[in-house]
Amino acid sequence: MVRAGLVVVLGAAASTFWLLFSTHDRGLTSAVIQAVSAVLVPAAGVGTWLLRRRSDAPAVDLDAAAETVAAAARLRWERGAAERRLLHPSRIPVRWSWSEKGVGGLLTDAVRSPASRLVSVPGLAPVGPWQLDDGGLPDLLGVFGGIGSGRLILLGAAGAGKSSAAIMLALDVLGHRADLADPAQRRSVPVPVLLTLAGWDPSRQRLNAWAARRLELEYPFLAATEYGRGTARQLVETGRLALLLDGLDDLPERLRPVALRALDEQADARLVLLCRSRELADAVAVGGHLAGAATLELRPVTPGQAAAYLERCRVDPPPPGWRRLVDHLRRHPDDPVTQALDTPLMLSLVRDTFPPGDDISRLLPDGGFPSREAVEDYLLQRVLTTAYAHRPGQAAPPYTAAQARHWLGHIAARMGEQHTRDLAWWLIRRWQPAWFRVAATALTVFLTLGVGLSFLVSGALNAKVVFYAAVSAVFLGLVYGPGGGLPRQWATFRWPEVVAPATLRKTMLFFAAVGMIFGLMLSLVFGYVYGLVSGLLSGAGAGLVSWFFHALARPSVDLRSPLPPPACWQRERRYRMVFGLTLGLAFGLAIGLANILASPDHGTPVEAITAAMEGGIPYGLVFGVVSSKTWAAGLTFCQLRLAGVGPLRMMSFLDDACDRDVLRVAGPSYQFRHARLQDCLAASWSPE
């Protein structure tokens, strides 16, 4: 970053001195000296002051960072547990036992691992072999904190409740941590962070580096300069965080054995791994097992447990149809319906897709279902049918069940291709080719600035304005049309952020790009003297605005928890509009000063700056619109609508799906409420 800055400064200095020594025009020399002085003198003073402040930055307090992560994680997963209805009306009675599927090592190695340096979590006793034979979800806290190896694997079939078990384990650990009165003991309890393995390539990325990057995405305040860019990695490497990793089965099949080997060799803190039983067995057969891990398998829910849970989901006494289903589960343990309702997923679908007053007798038709798979497919299909059904006394849904099935099926298929459970609205652009957005952005900029501004200023097409608009259209289309980066929002101004390497890098890049483009563009029309002066001043103005706004903004995340997608969308748009308007004012002022310094017929200084503002402010407003992540996302939604695979108002559709319990909010992203539903929709989707 420092080298890049030196290259930019030396290049600008060399060009300036070459121009001065190659000309005998005193007017030119004076104008250039004034322009360079106007840029470099304040910049040198500010730079010196900033570097002094940076050298005085305090050391990172890792314990404080861990406490902040704990607060954010607890808030997030309390919300997640409520949305999944994991606590109310009651916990689904899931139990586990030691796995006999041949995917782990000896039980004694898990209890007393000779290679592990971990000690029991304060407040929890070491576990013995007998404590790993059988247990319920509340018992996982003792296993997590008391196992000698610090490694735990939760496996089970699809829908067995692995993700829900991980959420409840994380909340139990965080609750136990908060209950410890001694601050030293509290600091010794690692903060559990639940991450999905989607996107990890263990053949290219080491575990700690990948985990640190994911943590900065999940908890972006860790990348703020009050902690430092490397804080997340230090938290992982010092054992202040415990990794709960979900989705090994979502990785490409060839990477699963590689991931297991990487976890075995590189994980040196407490680790919980979640995976489907069959996929884990296949990976272990190729890549070996996770040494020292306690392999616990979630058991199916028994018919009696399922019946008791469903009884608690309705009033007492339950309606006749509900009573018939409960009695059926107890009396017919071998029936396909009873067999299908042996997982938390299927029990929750019965609870949610048969609201009070609905006819549950359709789950017990005459002749019955031919297999448990048929029952599962029926319940999964009911999710959308029930969600988008018209109910008396309520407004009709804005989308039909057929539309929702087709559009959500396409979304699920795309998410499956990317091996992810998270739907981030600013990444939907990856689903469609970028050329459309580049062309649409360039055309919009050209028509707005070239045609619209020409008629606004002079009442007819102006050749110079059209030329400026064409160059700007190409630049903005190529840079901002494809989309990229994270949405941002306003944040508290922090001095260390001002001299962060990323902020300075973007500032210098913006200064160089804008200065060169404006300088060359104006040189072709007004000559190289005016072009050089205006390029230096406009580049300096753009760099200053970019520096200020990047120092004053963060990714769209609060200090404690990520923003939901609608708020993230709105704050990104507001931030970009203010950014663009300020940039337009800076451009107008820079060009006005260039007119005063290098143009002989500029009129009075007020007239020169006012005339420049007439072009600068519209340019800034257009920049604010097209530079926003919402612009690229909106164009992508147009592409999806033209292709017939998505609605034009995608955000409204996704929010409506959340209101209907088809999707849920997970920080700034959306998720399907049930991973099995995502898989089912993806498998059944076709473009027709």
Disulfide bonds with the S-S distance in Angstrom:
none
